[in-house]
Amino acid sequence: MSLLVKKDNADQRIVRLVLRLAAFAFGLGAALPGLAQSPGNFSSLSATGTATLNGDVLMCSGRPWIDVRCNGAVGDGSHDDTTAINATIAAAITNGWPVHFLGGTYKVTSAIAIDYAGRASDGFRLISEAATLDGRQIASGPVLRIQCGRGTPVSPTGCFYFKEEGSLFVKANTPDYAVVFGNADFSDAHNSAKIDHLIVNNASTAPTAGGCQFNFVLDSDIYAVCVAAGGGAGLAFEQTQFSRISGAGTAEGTGGRGVVLENGYNFSNTFFGLDMEVSPICLSITFNHNGLNTFVSPFLNCVTAVDATASTGNILINPNYGGATINFGPSSTGISVIGSGSRSPWIFPVAGSYTAAAIDDGINISSYNAPGPSMTVTLPTVASLNPGWTIGFATDNGKGMTVAAPSGAILAGGKSLASITLGAGNYEYLQLQSDGNNFRVVSATRNTRLINGFDPPPWPSNWLYPSTPGYAATLGDNGNILSSYNTTSGLAVTLPATTTLPTGWSIGFATDNGKSLSIQVNATSGGHIVWPGSRGAATTLALANTSQGAYEFLVLQYDGSGNFRVVDMTPATAQAIGTLGAGGITRWSFPSVSAYVAAVADNGGAVSSYNSPLPFLAVTLPPTNTIPMGWTMGFATDNGKSLAVQVNGGAGEKILVPADGGTSTSSISLATNQNYEYVALQFDGSNYRVVTATPQTLNLLGGLINAGSPPSSSPCTTNQMMHDSEYLYICTAPNAWKRVLIGGY
């Protein structure tokens, strides 16, 4: 053992006491020589023949360490300490000793190599008291190389417990990495390493110059600040796993990266508070086996914060972006973000389009600053995202937004879409989340859900008042109600093509201000309008235009199979389209024609002969295949004009009259020579039945007293009556007539 102690004339006795105690403790039986030198001179004492006294204690026994100065290292920044340091390291590895560097600058002219394969199971300790390894004269290769030799890539050497204690500074000017930990071919695996405080500066501006490279490091704890002026990387991790890493990384040259995860399998590492600045790219991940790493509160102050061209399941937690950041992560495959950190969770692009990236996880995009009327956002490819990746969209400032998926689909409400348009109006919102294969709608405002058909409205409730006579409905009218109020003389609505609609698409219609409203299907893939009694072939429909002229209402809903179904309507409209039968006569019409062809819309209506230009009105009933069972219509004579009703006859239908035991006929006439006669007919599914008639008309039809002279045993029903010019005949029992003479005046 060797001891080196500097003299202090003021405390000669204390020094003697310390040295005597030290000598006693290490078994030095001889008395110490006198300390007679003047201040600044040194004396030597050696238990092994090499010890010196130089104002401090120089440990060379290996217990607790062996100091590099024991083999001639000086640490003054000018003496070449390469050989001394490497010799000390070799001795330490052979004997299992820690190596100690006292504070100072140790000039080295070739690599300092630590190959601790000989201590693979019990490790190696390097203790530095803020020492500096100055290897700026090394033209290429690392200044410090740590390895565990004797292995191959197929059968790597497994070494444990390398430990760097204290602060160690390394200066370099090499086109390579200044510090290399492990072999680049992964022939050595370093387990449970501990890098306490490593600070590296590589002044080389070479394109490949970097700070520190870690190869095949597992279950380790690393704190390293590695800076390079070149275009390599500040910190490069090649097959680093299950480790905790802190510090900083910078590579200032063109293409430089602050931190890179590249070759091998870099996974399950946690990076705490990494400081990445000045480099063109802060964080680069280039190999698709680099996954499941967590970066906690990293500081990214580079033009491009993240460039991840291949990665899986890497997470940034509350990233802090510096003022130099322009591109947050145009290539950010496999990146998820938890907490927006210093980046605002809302962005307002000043362009008409925006291409989202994985780094936009958790961000909301608004159309507020779009230069045109709308903005288009393109989603990242699904393969570039981690499941659970989420993004939001909002419309503002009267500007719309369309979101397109270049791969996968947007899923919601039974729909699978390539793009989705947010609903009309401001403040519409949509949130999408990747499930690993597609994008799922996890939140959307009402209009956005309706316009894309993701869910049917609880009921049409958004009222619109078009002023044009024609209106072409679209997918976006889902949940709207169209009123005829503002039109000049009525509103004609054309429904959308069925191929554009989701199941459950619904729209309402209303008549207002005395204006009519009609509906027709689209000329292309229009389908049909169906309701009870429509027989599935209708392509048009008209709401009842009541004498009051307002407030008729009807709702259509698309059933997904090519039909628009009537799901609600007011009673008059229900009668007008033939859905209600014997609901009573509720409206009257006075056509200015002498011949009137009735239709399904006349259900529940009565027609009068009042305005006929001739002394009569002839009405033809509708074909029976166009009306529902229960269809009902009334007929009345007015203004001294007669009225007759006839069947269409296309199906052999008849008018059934309760007279003479029941008769059927193709036409009937109301009683003449008086006003206000009335009859009502109702369709029974095959024929028209007289269900109501005024007495004179009923009598004319034979329903009261018919003209005739029946024989006494001719067929009859009890109480049936007939008459001729002399007698009144009464059926007193079945098929039994009696008569009474009609007296004169």
C-alpha positions in Angstrom: 0.0 0.0 0.0 1.1 3.6 -0.7 0.1 6.8 1.1 0.7 10.3 -0.3 0.1 13.2 2.1 0.9 16.9 1.5 2.6 18.7 4.3 1.0 21.5 6.3 3.4 23.4 8.6 0.5 24.7 10.7 -0.6 21.2 11.6 2.6 19.1 11.7 1.4 17.2 14.7 -2.0 16.3 13.1 -0.2 15.0 10.0 2.1 12.9 12.1 -0.8 11.5 14.0 -2.8 10.6 10.9 0.2 9.0 9.3 1.1 7.0 12.4 -2.5 5.8 12.7 -2.5 4.9 9.1 0.8 3.1 9.4 -0.5 1.2 12.5 -3.7 0.3 10.8 -1.9 -1.2 7.8 0.7 -3.0 9.9 3.6 -0.6 9.2 5.8 -1.4 12.2 8.6 1.1 11.4 8.6 4.6 12.7 7.7 7.4 10.2 10.6 9.6 9.0 10.7 13.2 10.1 8.7 15.7 8.1 11.5 18.2 7.6 10.9 19.3 4.1 9.8 22.8 3.3 6.2 23.5 2.2 5.5 22.2 -1.3 8.1 19.4 -1.1 7.1 15.8 -0.8 8.3 12.7 0.9 7.8 9.0 0.0 6.5 6.1 2.0 5.8 2.7 0.5 4.7 -0.6 1.9 5.2 -2.1 -1.6 8.1 0.0 -2.7 6.0 2.5 -4.9 4.1 4.6 -2.4 4.5 8.4 -2.2 3.4 11.2 0.0 2.1 14.0 -2.1 -0.5 15.8 0.0 -3.3 13.3 -0.4 -3.9 9.6 0.1 -3.1 7.5 -3.0 -4.7 4.0 -2.8 -2.9 1.4 -4.9 -3.7 -1.8 -3.1 -7.1 -2.2 -4.7 -8.7 -1.8 -1.3 -10.9 0.2 -1.5 -9.6 0.8 -5.1 -6.6 1.2 -7.3 -6.0 4.8 -8.5 -4.9 5.3 -12.1 -2.0 7.4 -10.8 -0.5 4.3 -9.2 0.7 3.4 -12.7 1.9 6.9 -13.7 -1.2 8.7 -14.8 -0.9 12.4 -13.9 -4.2 14.0 -14.9 -2.8 17.4 -15.7 -4.2 17.7 -19.2 -0.8 17.5 -20.9 0.8 14.2 -19.9 -0.3 11.2 -22.0 -2.0 9.0 -19.5 -3.2 6.4 -22.0 -0.8 3.6 -21.0 -1.1 4.2 -17.3 -4.9 4.2 -17.3 -5.1 1.0 -19.5 -2.5 -0.7 -17.3 -4.5 0.2 -14.2 -7.7 -1.1 -15.7 -6.1 -4.3 -16.7 -4.7 -4.8 -13.1 -8.1 -4.0 -11.7 -9.9 -6.5 -13.8 -7.3 -9.2 -13.0 -7.6 -8.6 -9.3 -11.2 -7.6 -9.0 -10.4 -4.1 -7.9 -12.3 -0.8 -8.5 -10.5 1.8 -10.6 -10.3 5.4 -9.2 -9.9 8.6 -11.0 -9.1 11.7 -8.9 -10.4 14.9 -10.3 -8.3 16.2 -13.2 -7.9 16.0 -16.9 -6.4 12.8 -18.2 -5.1 13.2 -21.7 -5.4 10.0 -23.8 -4.2 9.4 -27.4 -5.9 6.1 -28.0 -9.0 4.4 -26.8 -9.4 3.5 -23.1 -10.7 0.0 -23.2 -12.5 -1.7 -20.4 -13.2 -5.4 -21.2 -14.5 -6.9 -18.0 -15.3 -10.3 -19.4 -12.9 -11.7 -16.7 -15.3 -10.3 -14.1 -18.5 -11.2 -15.9 -20.3 -12.4 -12.8 -19.1 -9.9 -10.2 -18.8 -6.8 -12.3 -16.5 -3.8 -12.6 -16.5 -0.4 -10.8 -15.1 2.8 -12.2 -15.0 5.6 -9.6 -14.6 9.2 -10.9 -14.3 12.3 -8.8 -15.3 14.6 -11.7 -12.3 13.4 -13.8 -12.1 14.2 -17.5 -10.8 11.8 -20.2 -9.5 14.1 -22.9 -9.3 12.1 -26.1 -9.5 14.9 -28.6 -6.3 13.7 -30.3 -7.9 10.4 -31.2 -8.5 10.6 -34.9 -11.2 7.8 -35.1 -13.0 5.3 -32.9 -14.2 5.9 -29.4 -12.3 7.5 -26.6 -13.9 5.1 -24.1 -15.0 1.6 -25.0 -16.7 -0.7 -22.5 -17.2 -4.3 -23.6 -17.4 -7.9 -22.4 -15.5 -9.9 -24.9 -15.2 -13.6 -25.8 -18.8 -13.8 -27.1 -20.3 -14.0 -30.6 -23.6 -12.6 -31.9 -25.0 -16.2 -31.7 -23.7 -16.8 -28.2 -23.1 -13.4 -26.6 -21.1 -13.1 -23.4 -23.3 -12.2 -20.4 -21.7 -9.7 -18.1 -23.1 -8.2 -15.0 -22.8 -5.1 -12.7 -20.6 -2.6 -14.5 -20.8 0.5 -12.5 -19.6 4.0 -13.2 -19.7 6.1 -10.0 -19.5 9.8 -9.7 -19.1 12.3 -12.5 -17.0 11.3 -15.5 -16.3 13.7 -18.4 -15.2 12.6 -21.8 -13.9 14.9 -24.5 -13.6 13.7 -28.1 -13.1 14.8 -31.7 -13.8 11.6 -33.5 -16.1 10.9 -36.5 -17.5 8.0 -34.5 -19.2 7.7 -31.2 -17.1 9.1 -28.3 -18.2 6.5 -25.9 -19.3 3.0 -26.9 -20.8 0.6 -24.4 -21.0 -3.0 -25.7 -20.2 -4.4 -29.1 -22.2 -3.3 -32.1 -22.6 -6.9 -33.3 -24.4 -7.7 -30.0 -21.8 -10.3 -29.0 -21.9 -9.1 -25.4 -24.9 -8.5 -23.1 -24.5 -6.1 -20.2 -26.9 -6.7 -17.4 -27.6 -4.5 -14.4 -25.2 -1.8 -15.4 -25.2 1.5 -13.6 -24.0 4.7 -15.2 -24.0 7.3 -12.5 -23.1 10.6 -14.2 -21.5 10.4 -17.7 -20.9 13.7 -19.6 -19.6 13.4 -23.1 -18.7 16.1 -25.7 -17.6 15.2 -29.2 -16.4 18.2 -31.2 -16.3 16.5 -34.5 -18.6 17.8 -37.2 -18.4 14.6 -39.3 -21.7 13.3 -40.5 -21.3 10.2 -38.4 -19.9 11.8 -35.2 -22.0 11.0 -32.2 -22.0 11.1 -28.4 -22.7 7.8 -26.7 -23.8 4.4 -28.1 -25.2 1.7 -25.9 -25.3 -1.8 -27.4 -27.2 -4.7 -25.8 -27.8 -3.3 -22.3 -30.4 -4.8 -20.1 -32.0 -4.0 -16.7 -29.7 -1.0 -16.3 -29.7 2.5 -14.9 -28.2 5.1 -17.1 -27.6 8.8 -16.6 -25.7 10.2 -19.6 -25.4 13.7 -21.1 -23.9 13.1 -24.6 -23.4 15.9 -27.1 -21.9 15.9 -30.6 -21.3 18.6 -33.2 -21.7 16.0 -36.0 -24.6 14.3 -37.7 -24.8 11.1 -35.7 -26.8 10.9 -32.5 -26.3 12.3 -29.0 -27.5 9.1 -27.4 -27.9 5.9 -29.6 -29.6 2.9 -28.1 -29.1 -0.4 -29.9 -30.9 -3.3 -28.3 -31.4 -1.7 -24.9 -34.1 -3.3 -22.8 -35.8 -3.1 -19.4 -33.7 0.0 -18.4 -34.2 3.4 -16.8 -32.5 6.2 -18.7 -32.1 9.9 -18.0 -29.9 12.7 -19.2 -29.6 14.6 -22.5 -28.7 14.0 -26.1 -27.7 16.4 -28.9 -26.2 16.0 -32.4 -26.0 19.4 -34.0 -24.9 18.4 -37.5 -27.1 17.9 -40.6 -29.3 14.9 -40.0 -28.3 14.7 -36.4 -30.6 13.2 -33.8 -30.7 13.9 -30.1 -31.7 10.4 -29.2 -32.1 7.4 -31.5 -33.6 4.0 -31.0 -32.5 2.0 -34.0 -30.9 -1.5 -34.4 -31.9 -4.5 -32.4 -34.8 -4.8 -30.0 -35.2 -1.6 -27.9 -38.2 -2.2 -25.7 -39.6 -1.8 -22.2 -37.4 1.1 -21.3 -38.4 4.2 -19.3 -36.8 7.5 -20.2 -37.1 10.2 -17.6 -36.9 13.9 -18.4 -34.6 13.5 -21.4 -33.3 16.9 -22.6 -33.1 16.9 -26.4 -32.2 20.2 -28.0 -30.4 21.9 -30.9 -30.4 18.7 -33.1 -32.4 18.8 -36.4 -34.4 15.9 -34.9 -34.9 15.4 -31.2 -36.2 11.8 -31.0 -35.7 9.2 -33.8 -37.1 5.7 -33.8 -36.2 3.7 -36.9 -36.7 0.0 -36.3 -40.0 -1.7 -36.0 -38.8 -3.8 -33.0 -38.4 -0.6 -31.0 -41.5 -0.7 -29.0 -43.3 -0.3 -25.7 -40.9 2.4 -24.4 -42.1 5.2 -22.2 -40.8 8.8 -22.3 -41.8 10.7 -19.2 -41.8 14.5 -19.6 -39.2 14.7 -22.3 -38.0 18.2 -23.4 -37.9 18.4 -27.2 -36.5 21.6 -28.6 -35.6 20.7 -32.2 -37.0 21.7 -35.6 -38.5 18.2 -35.8 -39.5 16.9 -32.4 -40.2 13.2 -33.3 -39.3 11.2 -36.4 -40.5 7.7 -35.8 -40.5 5.8 -39.1 -41.0 2.4 -37.5 -42.1 1.8 -33.9 -44.7 0.1 -31.9 -46.4 1.1 -28.7 -44.0 3.9 -27.7 -45.6 6.5 -25.4 -44.8 10.2 -24.6 -46.1 11.4 -21.3 -46.6 15.2 -21.1 -43.9 16.1 -23.7 -42.5 19.6 -23.3 -41.9 21.2 -26.7 -39.4 24.1 -27.0 -39.7 27.2 -29.1 -37.5 25.7 -31.9 -40.0 23.0 -32.6 -41.8 23.5 -36.0 -42.7 19.9 -36.8 -44.1 17.9 -33.9 -43.9 14.6 -35.6 -44.8 14.3 -39.3 -43.5 10.7 -39.1 -44.5 9.4 -35.8 -45.4 5.8 -36.4 -46.4 3.9 -33.2 -46.3 7.0 -31.0 -49.0 7.6 -28.4 -49.2 10.8 -26.3 -50.6 11.0 -22.8 -51.2 14.5 -21.7 -50.5 17.3 -24.3 -47.7 18.7 -22.2 -46.7 22.2 -23.5 -48.5 21.7 -26.8 -52.0 23.1 -26.9 -54.6 20.4 -27.0 -56.4 22.5 -29.7 -54.8 23.5 -33.0 -56.2 25.9 -35.6 -54.3 25.2 -38.9 -54.2 28.1 -41.4 -54.5 25.8 -44.4 -57.3 24.1 -46.2 -56.0 20.7 -45.4 -54.2 19.0 -42.6 -52.5 15.6 -42.6 -52.6 14.1 -39.1 -49.8 12.0 -37.6 -49.4 9.7 -34.7 -47.9 12.5 -32.6 -51.3 14.2 -32.8 -52.6 11.7 -30.3 -55.1 13.6 -28.0 -55.1 16.7 -30.2 -58.3 18.5 -31.4 -58.3 20.2 -34.8 -60.5 23.2 -35.6 -61.5 24.6 -39.0 -61.6 28.1 -37.6 -58.6 29.5 -39.7 -59.2 27.5 -42.9 -58.9 29.9 -45.8 -61.9 28.5 -47.6 -65.4 27.4 -46.6 -64.2 24.0 -45.2 -61.1 22.0 -44.2 -60.1 18.5 -45.1 -58.2 16.4 -42.6 -56.5 13.1 -43.6 -56.0 10.6 -40.9 -52.7 8.6 -40.5 -52.7 5.0 -41.7 -54.0 2.6 -39.1 -50.8 0.6 -39.2 -48.8 3.7 -38.0 -50.9 4.0 -34.9 -51.1 2.4 -31.5 -54.6 1.1 -30.6 -56.3 3.7 -28.5 -54.8 6.6 -30.5 -57.4 9.4 -30.3 -58.0 12.7 -32.2 -60.9 15.3 -32.2 -62.3 17.6 -34.8 -64.4 20.7 -34.6 -66.1 23.2 -37.0 -65.8 26.9 -36.2 -66.2 30.2 -37.8 -68.9 28.9 -40.2 -66.4 26.5 -41.9 -67.1 22.8 -42.4 -64.8 19.9 -42.1 -64.4 16.5 -43.7 -62.2 13.7 -42.2 -60.8 11.0 -44.5 -59.3 7.7 -43.6 -56.6 6.5 -46.1 -56.7 3.0 -44.6 -59.2 1.2 -42.5 -62.7 2.7 -42.1 -64.6 5.0 -39.9 -67.1 2.9 -37.9 -70.3 4.0 -36.1 -74.0 3.1 -36.1 -73.7 0.1 -38.4 -71.8 2.2 -41.0 -68.3 1.7 -42.4 -67.2 4.9 -44.1 -64.1 6.1 -45.9 -64.8 9.7 -44.9 -67.1 11.6 -42.6 -68.3 15.2 -42.9 -69.1 17.1 -39.7 -72.7 18.4 -39.4 -73.7 21.8 -40.5 -73.2 24.8 -38.3 -70.5 25.9 -35.8 -69.2 23.9 -32.9 -69.9 20.5 -34.3 -67.5 17.9 -32.8 -66.2 14.5 -33.6 -63.8 12.3 -31.8 -62.2 9.2 -33.4 -60.1 6.4 -31.8 -58.1 3.7 -33.5 -58.9 0.1 -32.6 -55.9 -1.2 -34.4 -57.8 -1.9 -37.6 -60.2 0.9 -38.1 -61.3 4.3 -36.6 -64.3 4.2 -34.2 -66.5 7.2 -33.5 -66.4 7.5 -29.7 -68.0 10.9 -29.5 -70.0 13.1 -31.9 -72.5 16.0 -31.7 -76.1 15.5 -32.8 -75.9 17.0 -36.3 -72.8 15.1 -37.1 -74.4 11.8 -36.0 -77.5 12.6 -38.1 -75.8 13.8 -41.3 -73.7 10.7 -41.4 -76.6 8.4 -40.5 -74.8 7.0 -37.4 -78.1 7.0 -35.5 -81.7 7.9 -36.4 -83.1 11.0 -34.7 -85.5 10.5 -31.8 -87.9 12.5 -34.0 -87.5 15.1 -36.7 -87.1 18.3 -34.8 -85.1 20.8 -36.8 -87.5 23.0 -38.7 -86.6 24.5 -42.1 -88.6 26.9 -44.2 -87.5 26.9 -47.9 -88.6 29.8 -50.1 -88.1 28.0 -53.4 -90.9 25.9 -54.9 -88.6 22.9 -55.2 -86.4 21.3 -52.6 -83.9 18.4 -53.1 -83.5 16.6 -49.8 -80.0 15.2 -49.0 -78.4 12.9 -46.4 -78.0 16.0 -44.3 -81.7 16.5 -43.9 -81.9 13.6 -41.5 -83.9 14.9 -38.6 -85.2 18.0 -40.4 -88.8 19.1 -41.0 -89.6 21.0 -44.2 -92.4 23.5 -44.2 -94.2 25.1 -47.1 -94.7 28.4 -45.3 -92.3 30.6 -47.2 -93.1 29.3 -50.7 -95.2 31.2 -53.1 -97.8 28.6 -53.9 -96.5 25.3 -52.4 -93.4 23.1 -51.9 -92.4 20.1 -54.0 -89.8 17.9 -52.3 -87.6 15.4 -54.0 -86.2 12.7 -51.7 -82.5 11.6 -51.9 -81.3 8.5 -53.8 -81.7 5.5 -51.5 -78.1 4.5 -52.1 -76.9 7.5 -50.1 -79.0 6.9 -47.0 -78.6 5.0 -43.8 -81.3 2.9 -42.3 -83.4 5.1 -40.1 -82.9 8.3 -42.0 -86.0 10.4 -41.2 -87.5 13.6 -42.5 -90.7 15.5 -41.7 -93.1 17.6 -43.8 -95.6 20.3 -42.9 -98.1 22.5 -44.7 -98.4 26.1 -43.5 -99.8 29.4 -44.6 -102.3 27.7 -47.0 -99.5 26.3 -49.1 -99.5 22.7 -50.4 -96.7 20.2 -50.0 -96.0 17.2 -52.2 -93.2 14.6 -52.1 -91.6 12.5 -54.9 -88.8 9.9 -54.9 -85.5 10.5 -56.7 -85.3 9.7 -60.4 -82.1 7.7 -59.6 -82.4 4.8 -57.2 -85.4 6.5 -55.7 -87.3 3.5 -54.3 -90.9 3.8 -53.2 -93.0 5.5 -50.6 -95.0 3.0 -48.7 -97.9 3.1 -46.2 -100.8 0.9 -45.2 -102.8 0.7 -48.4 -100.2 2.0 -50.8 -99.5 -1.5 -52.1 -95.8 -0.7 -52.2 -95.7 1.0 -55.6 -96.2 4.7 -54.8 -93.5 7.2 -55.9 -95.4 10.4 -54.9 -97.4 11.6 -52.0 -99.3 14.8 -51.1 -100.2 16.1 -47.7 -103.9 17.0 -47.3 -104.5 20.6 -48.2 -107.3 21.4 -45.8 -109.5 24.4 -46.0 -107.7 25.8 -43.0 -104.6 25.6 -45.1 -102.0 24.7 -42.5 -100.5 22.3 -40.0 -100.8 19.1 -41.8 -97.8 16.9 -40.9 -96.1 13.7 -42.1 -92.9 11.8 -41.3 -91.0 9.5 -43.7 -88.3 7.1 -42.6 -85.9 5.1 -44.8 -86.1 1.3 -44.0 -82.8 0.3 -45.6 -84.4 -1.8 -48.3 -85.3 0.8 -50.9 -88.5 2.2 -49.3 -89.5 5.3 -47.5 -92.1 4.4 -44.9 -94.8 6.7 -43.5 -94.3 6.5 -39.8 -96.6 9.4 -38.6 -99.1 11.8 -40.0 -102.1 14.0 -39.1 -105.6 12.5 -39.5 -106.6 14.5 -42.6 -103.4 13.5 -44.4 -103.9 9.9 -43.3 -107.3 10.0 -44.9 -105.9 11.8 -48.0 -103.5 8.9 -48.7 -106.0 6.3 -47.7 -104.5 5.0 -44.5 -107.6 5.8 -42.5 -110.9 4.4 -43.6 -114.2 5.1 -41.7 -112.7 8.0 -39.9 -115.6 10.2 -41.1 -115.8 12.9 -43.7 -113.5 15.8 -42.7 -113.2 18.0 -45.7 -115.2 19.2 -48.7 -114.4 20.1 -52.2 -116.4 21.9 -54.9 -114.8 21.1 -58.2 -115.6 23.4 -61.1 -115.9 20.5 -63.5 -118.8 18.3 -64.7 -116.8 15.1 -64.5 -114.6 14.3 -61.5 -112.2 11.3 -61.3 -111.7 10.4 -57.6 -108.4 9.2 -56.3 -106.9 7.7 -53.1 -106.4 11.3 -51.8 -110.2 11.8 -51.7 -110.3 9.4 -48.8 -112.3 11.2 -46.0 -113.4 13.9 -48.4 -116.8 14.9 -49.8 -117.4 16.3 -53.3 -120.3 18.6 -54.2 -122.0 19.4 -57.5 -122.3 23.1 -56.6 -119.7 24.5 -59.0 -120.3 22.1 -61.9 -120.6 24.1 -65.2 -123.4 21.8 -66.3 -126.6 20.8 -64.4 -124.9 17.7 -63.2 -121.6 16.3 -61.8 -120.5 12.8 -62.8 -118.0 11.1 -60.4 -115.9 8.1 -61.3 -114.5 6.1 -58.4 -110.8 5.1 -58.2 -109.5 1.7 -59.4 -109.7 -0.7 -56.5 -106.0 -1.6 -56.7 -105.1 2.0 -55.7 -107.0 2.4 -52.5 -107.0 0.7 -49.1 -109.8 -1.2 -47.5 -111.9 1.3 -45.6 -111.4 4.1 -48.2 -114.4 6.4 -47.8 -115.9 9.3 -49.8 -119.0 11.4 -49.7 -121.1 12.9 -52.4 -123.6 15.8 -52.3 -126.0 17.7 -54.5 -126.1 21.5 -54.4 -127.2 24.5 -56.3 -130.0 22.5 -58.0 -127.4 20.2 -59.8 -127.7 16.5 -59.8 -124.8 14.0 -59.0 -124.2 10.5 -60.2 -121.4 8.0 -59.1 -120.0 5.2 -61.2 -117.3 2.6 -60.6 -114.0 2.4 -62.6 -114.9 -1.2 -63.4 -111.4 -2.4 -64.0 -111.7 -5.2 -61.4 -115.4 -5.9 -61.9 -116.3 -4.0 -58.7 -119.8 -2.9 -57.9 -121.7 -0.5 -55.7 -123.6 -2.5 -53.1 -127.0 -1.0 -52.1 -129.1 -2.3 -49.2 -132.3 -2.4 -51.2 -134.7 -5.2 -52.3 -132.7 -7.6 -50.2 -129.4 -6.2 -51.4 -128.5 -5.2 -54.9 -125.3 -4.5 -56.8 -124.9 -1.9 -59.5 -122.2 -0.1 -61.5 -123.7 3.3 -60.8 -126.0 5.2 -58.6 -127.6 8.6 -58.7 -128.6 10.9 -55.8 -132.3 12.0 -55.5 -133.0 14.8 -57.9 -135.1 18.0 -57.8 -133.8 19.1 -54.4 -130.5 20.2 -52.8 -128.4 18.7 -50.1 -128.9 15.1 -50.9 -126.0 13.0 -49.7 -124.5 9.5 -49.9 -121.2 8.0 -48.6 -119.5 5.0 -50.0 -116.8 2.9 -48.4 -114.5 0.3 -50.0 -114.6 -3.1 -48.4 -111.6 -4.6 -50.3 -113.7 -5.7 -53.3 -116.7 -3.4 -53.7 -118.0 -0.1 -52.7 -120.8 -0.1 -50.0 -123.4 2.5 -49.3 -122.8 3.3 -45.6 -124.7 6.6 -45.4 -127.6 8.1 -47.4 -130.2 10.8 -46.9 -133.8 9.4 -46.9 -134.8 10.6 -50.3 -131.7 9.2 -51.9 -132.0 6.0 -50.0 -135.6 5.7 -51.1 -134.5 6.3 -54.7 -132.0 3.5 -54.3 -134.8 1.2 -53.0 -133.7 1.2 -49.5 -137.1 2.5 -48.1 -140.3 2.0 -50.3 -139.6 0.7 -53.8 -142.0 1.0 -56.7 -143.6 -2.3 -57.8 -146.7 -4.6 -57.5 -145.4 -7.9 -55.9 -147.5 -11.0 -56.0 -148.7 -12.2 -52.6 -146.1 -15.0 -52.4 -143.1 -13.3 -54.1 -139.8 -13.2 -52.2 -139.5 -10.6 -49.5 -138.1 -9.9 -46.0 -140.3 -8.9 -43.1 -141.2 -5.1 -43.0 -140.1 -4.6 -46.6 -142.5 -2.2 -48.4 -143.4 -1.4 -52.0 -146.1 0.6 -53.7 -147.9 1.2 -57.0 -150.6 3.8 -58.0 -153.3 2.0 -56.0 -151.8 0.0 -53.2 -149.1 0.0 -50.5 -147.5 -3.5 -50.1 -146.1 -4.7 -46.8 -144.1 -8.0 -46.3 -145.6 -9.3 -43.1 -143.6 -12.5 -43.0 -141.0 -14.0 -45.2 -142.3 -14.3 -48.8 -145.8 -13.2 -47.7 -147.2 -9.9 -48.9 -150.3 -8.0 -47.9 -151.6 -4.8 -49.4 -153.8 -1.9 -48.4 -155.7 0.5 -50.8 -154.3 4.0 -51.0 -157.1 6.4 -50.6 -157.7 9.6 -52.5 -157.8 13.2 -51.4 
